[in-house]
Structures are given as structure tokens and as C-alpha cells.
Amino acid sequence: MELEDKVAIVTGGTRGIGRAIVLDLAADGADVVLNYRKSDDLAKELAKTITDMGRRAMVVQADVSSFDDAQAMVEKVLEEFKTIDILINNAGMNWDGVVWKMTEEQWDRVISVDLKGTFNYTRAVTPVFREKAAGKIVNITSINGLRGKFGQSNYSAAKAGVIGFTKACARELGRYSVNVNAVAPGLIETEMVKEAPENVREMALAEIVLGRLGLPQEVAYVVTFLCTEKARHITGQVIQVDGGQYI
């Protein structure tokens, strides 16, 4: 197993893509820490699944938009596991609306979770990575951060910011042998997407050259690869997992 005895933090790890990432990292040998904000039962259930796989697990209640929560979570992880090797900034949200109707609250909340949350956890772990001269960071962005999407100016701006942040951090942390990359999914078959109106799904399918929605585990496979030594010469990259939706 490539990631045996590595310690990974995954934000927003209880559902959808985050859950798939957690399970794939554990399957590859990592001990996994995940945060939750409200889904206490889901987090504890997932932690049990990880331990049943023979890996260590830890769940921490934390709001990713809180700088203090991020610092406190990292301190708890270090106290329990003594080190951190991997950070996956997955937590995100959307709150859609055309720009002429979007409220300040809609804008601020999405930016604070999707972009500031990525900064908060990166800021919290990088002193550890610099000291040990090793570490892997993977930020989950979106193809809509590359192209923009109608009705999602806040989300597209946040995810575009994550891309710029990824590239800047790759430059800053490269001298410490820390790899920083981003994965940009297209429309993925999560629980939320399954409940979307049929016309929304049909419009997305019309864009996807492979003719089907992606699966959460297909995103997870790429994330896990970027956390292994096989990807040690990859940094500052944005890898699209979208079935050709962005072409």
C-alpha cells in the first residue's frame, strides 16, 4: 500500500466526493482524520468503516470557514497522531443566484467556505510540512472555476481562487519538497446531483464527451495518486476529472 502509516486530513469528508476520497486513502493505507459541521452520525459511521479497514480514524467537529477551528483541529491531530502527511481541502458549498440578485450573504458564505476554508487548513498544516520537508496538498476545485458558470458567480470565483492559491502555494512550498495540486471535477454522480432536476442533468450530459456522469471514486483515485510518491514530480497542476465536459 502506497500510503501506509501516512496521516491524512480530509475536510468535508462525510459525503459525496469527500467520502470517496476518505475511503480510497484508507484503502491505500492512510490513517484519516475528517471534519464535520453537522453530520455527527455520518462522520462516526465513516470513522468506524475506516477502523474496520484496519486504519486509524478521527473525526473533529469544525467549521472550515473558521481560522481558529482549523488551527485547533490540526493541533488535535498532532496530539493524537504526532504528524500530518497529507491535506485534502475538499469542503465546499454552493448557493446559486444570478449576480444581479445575489445577496452579500450568498457571496460571503460561499467564498468563506470554498476559498477561505482552503487557506485556513493550508495555513494550519504548512508549518508542519516545512519542518519535516515533506507533504502533499490536494485542493478540490471545479471546472466551473476554469470556465465560469451561469448563476454561480460566487462559486466560480471561489473555485478560480482555489486554482490561483494552489499555484502560488506550489511555488512557495516547492523548496520544502511539498507537492500542491488541484483536482477539478465536472458533474459527479453524488447524492445531491441525483436529486437535481432532470433538465440540469441532461444539459450536463450533453457537454460530457464520454456520455456519462463521473463517479465520486473516479475523483478519489486521482486524489490518492497525487498523494503517493508516484506523483512526487507533479506540483502546481490542475487535473480535470470531467469526462471531457470542459473541452
C-alpha positions, 0 to 999 in steps of 0.5 A: 500500500502506497500510503501506509502509516501516512496521516491524512486530513480530509475536510468535508469528508462525510459525503459525496466526493469527500467520502470517496476520497476518505475511503480510497486513502484508507484503502491505500493505507492512510490513517484519516482524520475528517471534519464535520459541521453537522453530520455527527452520525455520518462522520462516526459511521465513516470513522468506524468503516475506516477502523474496520479497514484496519486504519486509524480514524478521527473525526473533529467537529469544525467549521472550515470557514473558521481560522481558529477551528482549523488551527485547533483541529490540526493541533488535535491531530498532532496530539493524537497522531504526532504528524500530518502527511497529507491535506485534502481541502475538499469542503465546499458549498454552493448557493446559486443566484444570478449576480444581479440578485445575489445577496452579500450573504450568498457571496460571503458564505460561499467564498468563506467556505470554498476559498477561505476554508482552503487557506485556513487548513493550508495555513494550519498544516504548512508549518508542519510540512516545512519542518519535516520537508515533506507533504502533499496538498490536494485542493478540490476545485471545479471546472466551473472555476476554469470556465465560469458558470451561469448563476454561480458567480460566487462559486466560480470565483471561489473555485478560480481562487482555489486554482490561483492559491494552489499555484502560488502555494506550489511555488512557495512550498516547492523548496520544502519538497511539498507537492500542491495540486488541484483536482477539478471535477465536472458533474459527479454522480453524488447524492445531491446531483441525483436529486437535481432536476432532470433538465440540469442533468441532461444539459450536463450530459450533453457537454460530457464527451464520454456520455456519462456522469463521473463517479465520486471514486473516479475523483478519489483515485486521482486524489490518492495518486497525487498523494503517493510518491508516484506523483512526487514530480507533479506540483502546481497542476490542475487535473480535470476529472470531467469526462471531457465536459470542459473541452 
